[in-house]
Amino acid sequence: MARYFIRLAYNGLAYHGWQSQQNARSVQDVLEECLSLRLGATTRVTGCGRTDTGVHARMYFAHFDCATNMNPENLDELCRRLNTFLPDDIVVHDIMEVVPEANARYDAVLRTYKYYIHRKKDPFAEAFSWFVHSSLDVELMQQASAVLMEYNDFTSFSKLHSKTKNNLCRIEHAYWTAEGNSLVFTVSADRFLRNMVRAIVGTLLDVGKHKLDIDGFRKIIELKNRSSAGLSVPAKGLFLHEVVYPQEIFIV
């Protein structure tokens, strides 16, 4: 039995997130159906994490097992066939053989999300960015973002009643950049909690609107209480941007 990683991307607008669930269309369900058809056997995939309803992924990894060992030419052909049958909002970029114990979820060492905000009304940005017309103190938001790296318990930004064993994360980077009329929040960590990035962005926007100062932002983190933080921003502006793995799990 050989194990393979699939690197894909998807537009999440039409899906109830990555993870398979009852009575809802998910990216996982669509990929498994297509992969099973191409391989001629029921094939399950394990994703690198769950994304919420409407969230997008520019880079996403999943693994699957196959009784047939495929060479690079076979993998390229499988990739081509998958893209022929997958809907237009999902694309498979490549398929790579990995060591048998490799796991798309647990072997990821760093994940990066980006959240997009546009500050001028733009009908072409509306599907993948959130329009914020309020005046924002971006420098203060930048200062508050740096505070995140001083903590590791992000219960205040976690979805209530989640089944995670703990709410500990190690944030490596968190910062804002300006791109034309847009603001982009970039955050990288070893793991993310459900709804975490959207709750962080909503709270940082309160800082930018001077509804909250830096000390207040710190207090919210330290309270470890979701109700103390800001509202979650809409899913449409959130992208899983990059997932990093140790090179030794890939078979070259």
VENDA-V107165 format. One line per field, one symbol per residue. ss: DSSP state (H for helix, E for strand, L for the rest). phi: phi as a letter, one per 40 degrees, with the letter a starting at -180 (. if undefined). psi: psi as a letter, one per 30 degrees, with the letter a starting at -180 (. if undefined). A space follows every 10 residues. Layout:
ss = ???
phi = ???
psi = ???
This chain:
ss = LEEEEEEEEE LHHHLLLLLL LLLLLLHHHH HHHHHHHHHL LLLLLEELLL LLLLLEEEEE EEEEEELLLL LHHHHHHHHH HHHHHLLLLE EEEEEEEELL LLLLLLLEEE EEEEEEEELL LLLLLLLLLE ELLLLLLHHH HHHHHHHHHH LLELHHHLLL LLLLLLLELL EEEEEEEEEL LEEEEEEEEL LLLLLHHHHH HHHHHHHHLL LLLHHHHHHH HHHLLHHHLL LLLLHHHEEE EEEEELHHHE LL
phi = .bbbcbbbaa ccdcbcgccd acfacbcdcc cccccccccg adbcbbccic bcdgcbbcaa bababacccb cdcccccccc ccccbccccb bccabbcbcd ccbcccccba bbbbbbbbbb dacccdcbab cbcccbcccc cccccccdcc bbbbdcbbcc gccccabcab ccaaabbbbg cbbbcbabac abccgccccc cccccccccg cacccccccc cccfbdcccc cccdcccbbc cabbbccccc cc
psi = klkkkkklll jgeglhaekk lkhkkleeee eeeeeeeefg kkkkkklflk klkfkljfkk klllkkfkkk leeeeeeeee eefefllfgk kkelkkkllf gkkeeffkfk kklkkkkkgk kjfffefglk jjflkkieee eeeeefeeff lfjhefgkkk glgkelhklj kekjlklkjb glkkkkkklf lklkgeeeee eeeeeeefgg fkleeeeeee effhjeffll lklkffgkkj ekkklkfffk j.
